[in-house]
Amino acid sequence: MPISNQRNCISWKVGLIEVNRNTMETDFPNVYAIGDITYIPLEMGKPLPKAGVFTHYQAETVAHNIAHKITGKTPDKKFNGDGTMFSLKWETEKQGMLAETFMVLLYLMLK
Ligand SMILES: Cc1cc2nc3c(=O)[nH]c(=O)nc-3n(C[C@H](O)[C@H](O)[C@H](O)COP(=O)(O)OP(=O)(O)OC[C@H]3O[C@@H](n4cnc5c(N)ncnc54)[C@H](O)[C@@H]3O)c2cc1C
């Protein structure tokens, strides 16, 4: 049976898993989801874009917090949308600056 039929934590908004935007925890305690499968609503109402750089920092956050839980420490790391789109494969400096500006704006909106 699909997990979505058992609990309401799976939002079938385009078939993605809705998670806590800071911890990546689903509504199931100690169950996390990261990366493109997740749906993270931003304050502006739109979802966090899919990007490898976000997946990377989400993984670091979840790994850190799980390690802290296991060792009895407070899981204190939060994902806050940090990341730089450094690998868009855009060739010119101008396009790179545009991508950088986009990511800075996104970062500021998440803060
Ligand atoms: C063309 C393109 C360019 C991109 N460029 C950039 C970029 O420049 N910078 C950037 O930050 N992001 C970029 N991205 C986005 C980035 O690739 C993704 O956000 C990131 O890879 C998501 O990581 P993930 O681990 O969630 O998913 P994925 O990297 O897609 O990993 C999911 C893995 O699960 C496997 N899988 C799927 N189904 C099953 C199954 N049933 N059983 C077992 N395994 C399964 C897949 O084979 C895959 O290996 C780009 C994406 C695309 C498509």
The ligand as a Tripos MOL2 file, in Angstrom:
@<TRIPOS>MOLECULE
LIG
   53    58     1     0     0
SMALL
NO_CHARGES

@<TRIPOS>ATOM
      1 C1         20.2890   18.2650  -17.0930 C.3       1 LIG1
      2 C2         20.3970   18.6450  -15.6480 C.ar      1 LIG1
      3 C3         21.3390   19.5740  -15.2410 C.ar      1 LIG1
      4 C4         21.4630   19.9300  -13.9080 C.ar      1 LIG1
      5 N1         22.4080   20.8510  -13.5380 N.ar      1 LIG1
      6 C5         22.5430   21.1750  -12.2590 C.ar      1 LIG1
      7 C6         23.5440   22.1070  -11.8430 C.ar      1 LIG1
      8 O1         24.3000   22.6460  -12.6440 O.2       1 LIG1
      9 N2         23.6630   22.4090  -10.5240 N.ar      1 LIG1
     10 C7         22.8370   21.8250   -9.5990 C.ar      1 LIG1
     11 O2         22.9970   22.1320   -8.4230 O.2       1 LIG1
     12 N3         21.8550   20.9450   -9.9470 N.ar      1 LIG1
     13 C8         21.6970   20.6090  -11.2520 C.ar      1 LIG1
     14 N4         20.7260   19.7120  -11.6290 N.ar      1 LIG1
     15 C9         19.8370   19.1700  -10.6100 C.3       1 LIG1
     16 C10        20.5120   18.0130   -9.8760 C.3       1 LIG1
     17 O3         21.0110   17.0680  -10.8010 O.3       1 LIG1
     18 C11        19.4770   17.3380   -8.9700 C.3       1 LIG1
     19 O4         18.8160   18.3180   -8.1890 O.3       1 LIG1
     20 C12        20.1310   16.3450   -8.0440 C.3       1 LIG1
     21 O5         20.8290   15.3600   -8.7880 O.3       1 LIG1
     22 C13        19.0820   15.6520   -7.1810 C.3       1 LIG1
     23 O6         19.7180   14.6530   -6.4270 O.3       1 LIG1
     24 P1         18.8610   13.4370   -5.8980 P.3       1 LIG1
     25 O7         19.8120   12.5790   -5.1200 O.co2     1 LIG1
     26 O8         17.6210   13.8990   -5.2360 O.co2     1 LIG1
     27 O9         18.3520   12.6650   -7.1980 O.3       1 LIG1
     28 P2         19.2150   11.9310   -8.3210 P.3       1 LIG1
     29 O10        20.5600   12.5520   -8.4750 O.co2     1 LIG1
     30 O11        18.3050   11.8820   -9.5070 O.co2     1 LIG1
     31 O12        19.4480   10.4700   -7.7350 O.3       1 LIG1
     32 C14        18.3930    9.5580   -7.6410 C.3       1 LIG1
     33 C15        18.9930    8.1740   -7.8360 C.3       1 LIG1
     34 O13        17.9910    7.2050   -7.5230 O.3       1 LIG1
     35 C16        18.0490    6.2030   -8.5060 C.3       1 LIG1
     36 N5         16.7340    5.5710   -8.5510 N.ar      1 LIG1
     37 C17        15.5880    6.0360   -9.0990 C.ar      1 LIG1
     38 N6         14.5920    5.1640   -8.9300 N.ar      1 LIG1
     39 C18        15.1070    4.1210   -8.2600 C.ar      1 LIG1
     40 C19        14.5710    2.9060   -7.7850 C.ar      1 LIG1
     41 N7         13.2880    2.5880   -7.9510 N.pl3     1 LIG1
     42 N8         15.3810    2.0540   -7.1260 N.ar      1 LIG1
     43 C20        16.6820    2.3610   -6.9170 C.ar      1 LIG1
     44 N9         17.2610    3.5100   -7.3420 N.ar      1 LIG1
     45 C21        16.4740    4.3650   -8.0050 C.ar      1 LIG1
     46 C22        18.4290    6.9190   -9.7870 C.3       1 LIG1
     47 O14        19.0030    6.0280  -10.7080 O.3       1 LIG1
     48 C23        19.4450    7.9330   -9.2630 C.3       1 LIG1
     49 O15        20.7590    7.3970   -9.2330 O.3       1 LIG1
     50 C24        20.6000   19.3410  -12.9550 C.ar      1 LIG1
     51 C25        19.6370   18.3980  -13.3630 C.ar      1 LIG1
     52 C26        19.5260   18.0580  -14.6920 C.ar      1 LIG1
     53 C27        18.4930   17.0360  -15.1280 C.3       1 LIG1
@<TRIPOS>BOND
     1     1     2 1
     2     2     3 ar
     3     2    52 ar
     4     3     4 ar
     5     4     5 ar
     6     4    50 ar
     7     5     6 ar
     8     6     7 ar
     9     6    13 1
    10     7     8 2
    11     7     9 ar
    12     9    10 ar
    13    10    11 2
    14    10    12 ar
    15    12    13 ar
    16    13    14 ar
    17    14    15 1
    18    14    50 ar
    19    15    16 1
    20    16    17 1
    21    16    18 1
    22    18    19 1
    23    18    20 1
    24    20    21 1
    25    20    22 1
    26    22    23 1
    27    23    24 1
    28    24    25 2
    29    24    26 1
    30    24    27 1
    31    27    28 1
    32    28    29 2
    33    28    30 1
    34    28    31 1
    35    31    32 1
    36    32    33 1
    37    33    34 1
    38    33    48 1
    39    34    35 1
    40    35    36 1
    41    35    46 1
    42    36    37 ar
    43    36    45 ar
    44    37    38 ar
    45    38    39 ar
    46    39    40 ar
    47    39    45 ar
    48    40    41 1
    49    40    42 ar
    50    42    43 ar
    51    43    44 ar
    52    44    45 ar
    53    46    47 1
    54    46    48 1
    55    48    49 1
    56    50    51 ar
    57    51    52 ar
    58    52    53 1
@<TRIPOS>SUBSTRUCTURE
     1 LIG1         1 GROUP 0 **** ****
